[in-house]
Amino acid sequence: MSWEAARRVAAGSVQPLGAVPVPPADALGCRLAGPLRALVAVPGVDVSAMDGYAVAGDGPWRLVGRVLAGGEAHPGPLALGEAVEIATGAPVPAGAEAVVPYERAVAGAGSVDGVAEAGRHIRRRGEDIPEGAVVLEAGAVVTPVALGLAAALGHDDLLVRPRPGVLVLITGDEVVHKGRPGAGRVRDAIGPFLPGLVEWAGGRVTDTVHLPDGPSALQAALTRGGADVVVVCGASSKGPADHLRGVLAALGADVLVDGVAVRPGHPQALARLPHGPLVAGLPGNPFAALGAALTLLVPALRGLTGTPATRETGTLAGDVRPHPRDTRLVPVRRTPEGAAPVGHDRPGSLWGAALADALAVVPPGWDGERVELIELP
């Protein structure tokens, strides 16, 4: 399958997850499933914008009380010629026409004098945010600031599309997970980058399991349930230790993508298990796995979260040799002159991708036209 077709299949293989109300701590990073409305006005009543005196009519004024933020409101309206001492954020008494700041007032025994400007230094109810106003539209990402806004507007829960849960399966008898690998062994480089990539794409890794080679352990892990997507690292090719396709067939999975015409990463796969979860099969070489994850896993996760697709293009500032049949994913850095290849892009190494900020999508037979740039997390 072509690279473009595989990415379209991945994006179209899912529907956004159903909306759920969650507390703010669980909503961070999710997308709103509906518009966020103000349950209360901000401010909720007319309040003072300054420390000073709320006054009615012209001065001098007779002091008849004090109002503090969070305290009780002044009982009854102010009559002409009356004033109350007031703190910033405190409710302004009915009848008050302005607030005179301390620095513009002269206080005496039981009275105060100064110049009042009608309406000055009073924040009216709903002046910042009217009650019922839509402040964020459906699809907006819940940021830390959005959580503060929601709390200020009276929300205890937010209706969001939850982060898809991702189970990561790392396969291979040759793979070690700490220390320096010995002869014939390799250190796992895919497991460490997947949680950050999944988080960046809108999901969350629920568990990472290390599996030996062999179909039985892989089949048991694929049927454990509890995830929206299962990522299998390794076992996706057609060698003697690559059991993913056989296990998928034994489980009755619907194979959506079986190999992609892309370099690196062509032995990738996407399938749906009978009990629901998607399975993304990534090659065992780290850079190939990254390319496959950006091809199949990321579009699927963004589809589950309802994230709209975006597309960036640019020119290449450097020599790139296209493949005659396959799409190439080339690590590049954006520069004022264009996207410059950084090199070091062999399938088994993440060096080039670590230097890059994007992958340039170079189609087969490319002859110098603008190319798509896939942002790297």
Summary of the structure (lengths in Angstrom):
residues: 377
radius of gyration: 30.6
end to end distance: 25.5
largest distance: 96.2
contacts: 1238
relative contact order: 0.14
helix: 20%
strand: 31%
